[in-house]
């Protein structure tokens, strides 16, 4: 379910690559000029760090020494905590070279569900999501205040400000992205949080004297903090103090890795850094939809953006039953796609098509195969596809149809659907543009409008690339 806390093994349980997050994630350093005009105007999307930038000291100069005393070892000799436009961030305290290990945080100073008090842990159902369990740990430690052994870390977390994760968007804000599959996932995520809270609330009430009053809003914030900051690994779902101050660059190759032999998490630099330069890693290969949902920010040009396309067999098709049976037999989808969404046999994920010449890698073969099946007008054509599949690799409709006109017809069918999606996305973008021009929105609403626009622009870019590829493919098929 929701919240891709850096990994890929959980998701509401989560994602599958060790990575991290922060409460004010910056845009990639490779943002377009379009983004920089936004960044100057709104503090939540402030300008990316540049070489030689001066670092504003944080009030938590004692944080790293505290963590190293707790760990009993050196966590980092090349990073310091400073303030950027995104809040606390990590900067190079000295020159860093590609391949340098820049931080090591032992498992023993990471916060997991095992930190739950035994009396609380025994009462929590196994059906409660891992993120929710870790959120309870945060809430308990926060309520303990100065008495918490984790207070220097807990007090650094952004409890008071409202993040831009999509579970905090109101109905009118969500309406901006209703056409995206992330809309439904946001609703599902909210429902999951509510279910977990209802399951855990009686426990809070039992220990009210110890932990004080914990509200649904408190719980939702805690779930958001865990979902955007925690890493998943063989060590379980963990909050890694200090490491989660590092910000995101989608083009970075640096990620948080788990070293089970030495029982620690570490980050190796993927490039050189000058002293005072902000150090960045990649949280994961996430589309803007994922970044909006789980982290509360977007990237103006996100190479990991994608679009879901659904194909249906027309009810009036005389071969409806036979085609449906073939689809369900041959088109077996993966359990989850790159955005961790549940798949069905008629849903396909497309990414930006790099080759527009009608050759090379284009649209997913499974999508094109589906269109070939849909284009069949008699049983013999379907039987021929089945025979061909048996004689080759067992996959249906993966080769061009012998009849060129039929092959073109199948792809024109896809082109028509994609054109319709382009028109819908273009209309949604135009509506957003009009609201920008006619309204004096500021602050939270403006930030979320820009996020919605980034999302829609990314999907439109992908659809346009697919449309161009299909047009060239049909032209070259003659």
N, C-alpha and C positions, 0 to 999 in steps of 0.2 A: 504494500500500500504506500501511501505518501511518504514524503520526506526522504530524500536521497542522502542521508547522512553518508558522507564520503566513503563509499565502497562498492557496493554492487552485490553484496550478499544479503543485504536486508531490504529494505524499503518499506517503510513503516515496519519494516525490516529494511532493506535498502539497496545500494548500488554496488557495482563490482570493480572497483579500482580504488586503492587507498588514496584519499585526497582530503581536502579541508575546506573550511569556510569561515567567514567573518561577518560581523553585523553590517558593515558598510562596504560591500564588495565593490572594487573599482572596475571600470571598463578595462578591456585589454589595452596594453600600451600601443597596440597597432590599430587603434580605433580610427575611423574615417574622419575627414574634416567635418562631416555632418555631426558627428558626435561631439566634437570639441565645442561647437556652438551651444550645444545643450549643456555641456559640462560647466562652461563659464557661468551659465545662467542659474543653474540649480546646484545647491551644495551637495545633494546626495549623489550627483553625478559629476563631481568636481574633476578638474584637470588631472590627468595621470602624472605620476612622478617623473621628473627629468633628472638627468645626470647633474651632479653638483648641487642638488637642492639642499638647502639647510634643513636640518632636522630639529623640530621643536621638541624639547624634552618632555617626557610624561611625568605625571605626579607619582608614577609607580616605579621610580628608580630602584626600589628595593625588591621588586617582583622577582627578577631573575636570580638574585642572591638567595631569596627565600626558597625558590624552587630548587636551586642547586643544593641548598642545605637539606631540604626534604629528600632530594634524590640521592644525596651522598656522593655526587659526581658532577663533573662539568657538563652542562647542557649545551652551551654555545660560547665560543670565544670570538665569534665573528659577527654577531648580531646584537642590536640594541633595540629597545622599544622606543618609538617616537610617535608623534601625532601627525597624521596626514589628513586630507580632506575626508577620509573615511573613518576617522577615529584612530584607535591604537593600531599601529602597523609596525612591521619589522624592517629595519634598515641595516645596511652593512656598516659595521663599526671599523672595518679595515678592508683592504682590497681582498676580493674573493675571486678565485679562479674557477673556471669550468671543471667540474669533477670534485670540488671541495665538499666535504661533509660539513654542513653549516649548522645542524642541530641534531642532538640525540636526546630523546626523552624516554627514560626507563618506564616500563609498564607499571612499576610500583607507584609512580606518581601520576598515573592516569586515572580518571574517574570512570567507573563502570557501574553496572547495576549491582555488582557485588558489594558496593559501598552502601547499599541500603541497610538500615538497621535490621537485625534479624527478626525483631518483633513485627516490623512492617513487611519485610520480604515474604514471610510465611503466609501473609494474608492476601498477597497479590496473585490473582489467577494467572495461569500460564497463557491464557488467551489475550492478556494485555500485551500490547506491542512493546518491543524492546525500547523504542524511543520513549514511550510513555513511562517505562520503568526508570530510565535514566533521568527523565524530567522530574520524577518524584525525588530522586536523589538531590537534584539541584534545588528544588523547592525546600526540602528539609534543611539543607546546608545554608540556604539564604535566610530562612527563618531563624536559624541559630545565631546568625550575625557574627559578632566577635568571638563567640564560643566555637565556631566552626573551624576545624583544622584546615579547611580550604578557603577561609575568608579572603586572603589576599587575591585569590583567583576569582572567587564568586563575585567579589566587589568590583571586579573589572568588567563584568558582563553587562551588556546594555539592557537592563531590565525596564527602564522607564520610557524610552522612546519607542514609538510604534514603528516596527519595520515595514517593509513594502512587500513581504511575502504575501502571496495571493489569498491566503486564508483571512487576511485582514482587510481585503477589499470589500466594499459594500456592493449592493446589487447593481447600482448604476455603473460602478467601475468595472465589475465583471461583465456587464453587458457589452463592453468594448471588445471583448475577446470571445464572445459567445460562439463564434464560428470555429474556434480552435478546439481541438480535443482536450486541451488543458483546462477548459472551462468545466467539463464534467469531472475531471480529476480533482479540481479544486473543491468541488462540492463533495466528492467522496472523501477527500482528506479531512474536511471539516466534520463530516459525519463520523469518521474514525476517531477523531479527537474527542468528540462528544461521547461516543460509546466508551472510550477508555476512561474519561473523567467520571462517568456514571458508575463504572466498575470500581474506581479507586476512591470516590468521594466518601463512602462509609468508613474507609480506613482513616482518611483525614479526620473525620468526625470522632473516631475512637481515640485519636491521639491529639485532639485539639489543644489540650493543656500543654503538651510538649512542643508542638509545632505551630500553634496559632491557627487562625482562620486562613484556609487556602481556597481561593475562589476559582471558578472556571477560567476567568481571564488570566489569573496567575498561571494556571496549568497550560493554557494555550500558549502563553509567552514562553514558558519553559520548554514545551514541545518544539517550538520554533527555534529556540536556541540550540537544542540538541540536534534537531534536524539539519541545521545549517552549519554546525560546528564539529559534530562528532565524526569519527572515522570508524569504519568497520574493518575488522581484520580477524585473524585466527584468535586474537585475544578478546574478541567480542566487539561490542560497540563501545567506543571510548571517547571521552573528552580529553584532549591532550593539551594541558596548560602550556602557554608560550607559543606552541606550534600553531594554535588557532588564531594568533594575531596576524598571520601572514595572509596577504591578499592574493587575488586571482588574476592570472593572465591566461586566457584560453589558448595562446600560442606557446606557452611554456611546456617544457618536457619534464620539469621537476615536479615530483609528487611526494606525498608522505608514504614511506615504505615501512613495512614491519619486518624486524629482524628477530625471529622467534628464538634463534640460537642464543642471542645475547639479551633477549627479553627487552627490546627497546624499539621505538619508532624513530626514523631518521629521514632527513632530507639532504639530497645531494644537489648542488647547484648545477644548472644546465647551461650557464653562461658566466661571463666575467661581470663583476659588479665593482664599481668604484666606491670608496668610502662615502657614506651619506646617501647612497642610492637605495631606493626602496626595493626590497627583495620580494619576488613573487613566485608563486607556484601555480599549477593547474589543479583546480578542484576535481575536474573530470571532463570528459568530452561531452559537454552538456549543451543542448540547444537552448535558445532563449526561453522556450516554454518551461524547461526544467529550472533554469536560473531564476525565472520569475516566481515559480511555484515554491521552490525550496530555499532560495537565497535572497530574493527580493531585489534583483537588479537584472539588467540586460546588457548585451553587447551590440552596438549598432550594426556591425557586420560580423555575424557569427557563422563560422565555417561548419558548425555542427547542427545548424538548423535543419529541420525536416518537416515534411507534410504527410499526413495520412490521407489516403484515397480509398474510398469505398466503392466497390462495384457490385451491382445487384443484377440478378437475372430477371428480366421483365416478366411479370405475372402472366402476360398474354402470350409469351413465347410457347409455341406448341411443344418444344423440346424442354420445357422448364424442368420437369421431374428428372429426366435423364441427365441434363446438365448439372442440376443440383447434386445428384448422386456422384457424378464425376468430380465435381468441385470438392465435395466433402471427402472423397477418397484420395484425390491427388494433391489437393492444396492444403497441406497440413502446416499451419503456421507455428513459429516459435512461441514459447510460453509468454515471452515479453519482448518488446522491441527496445531500441536504444533509450527510450524515454520511460521504460518500465511499465508501459501500458499493456493491458491484456489485449490479445489479438483474437480475431476470428478469421475464418477462412477467406472472407471477402474484403479484408482490410490490408492495405499495402502501404509501406512507408517509403517515400522517395526523398532523396537528397538532391543537392544542386548537381545538374548534369554538366560535367566539365567539357565534354566534346559536343559541339553544336553541328557537326558535319554529317550526322546520320551514321557515323561509324564509330567503332570503339565502344567504350562503356557508356551506356545510356540509361534508360529506365530499367528498373528491376525486371529480370527475365520472368519472374513469376507473375508480375502484373501484365506483361505482354502476352504471356501464355493464357492467362485468364481471358484477355480480350479475344484471342484466337478462338477459344472455346465459345465465347458469346457470339462470335460472328458466324458460327456453323448454322446452317438452315435445314439440314436433314440428318437422319440417323447415320447414313453412310459416312458423312464427313466426321462425325464424332467417333465412329468405329475406326476410321482411318487414323485418328489421333491416338486412340488406345493401342492399336497395332504398332504404330511408330514408337510409342513410349516403351512397349515391351521389347522392341528390337534394339532400342538404344539404351539410355540410362534409367529408364523407368519413370521419367518425368513427362508429364502431359503437356503438349503444345509448346515445347521449348525451341523448336525449329521453325523457320519461316514456312508459311503455308505454300504448297506447290502452286496454287492459283495466286498469281501476283495481285490480281484485283481483290481477292479475299484478304490477302495479307495487308493491303493498303486499307481496306474497309475496317479491319480490326483495329488498326492504328488510328484511323480517323475517328473511330468511336472513342478512343482514349483522348484524342485531341479535343473532341467536342466537350467531354467532361472537364478537362483541364481548363479549357476556355471559359466554361461556366464558373469554375472556381476562381479563375483570375478576375472575372468581372465582379464576383462577390467580394473578394479581398480588396479590389480597387475601390469599390463603393464604400467599404468600411473605412479605408484609409482616407478617402475624400471627406467622409463624415467627420473623422477625427481632425482633419486639417481645418474644416469649417469651424469646428468648435474651438480650435486654437485661435483662429482669427476673430471670432465673434465673442469670445469670453475672456474674462480677466482672471482665469484660474491661476492659483499659485500654490506653492508648497506641495503638500501631499498629492493633491489631485493632478497637478501638472506633471509631477514625477511619474505617476502611474499612467498618464496619457502618453508620455514619451515611451514608457515601457511597452504599452500596447502597440504603439506605432512601430517600435523596433521589431516586435513579434510579427506583426502583419507584413512589414516590409520584407522580413526574412522569408516568410512563406510565399509572398508574391515573387520574390527573386527566384525561388526554387521552381515555382509553377511556370514562370516565363522561360526558364532554361529548359524545362521539360517540353513546353510547347514548341520551342525552336527546334529541339532535337527531333520531335515527332514530325514537324513540317519537313525537315531535311531528309528524314528517313523515308517518308512517303515519296518525296521527289526523287530520291536516289533509287527507289525500288522499281521504277519504270524501265 
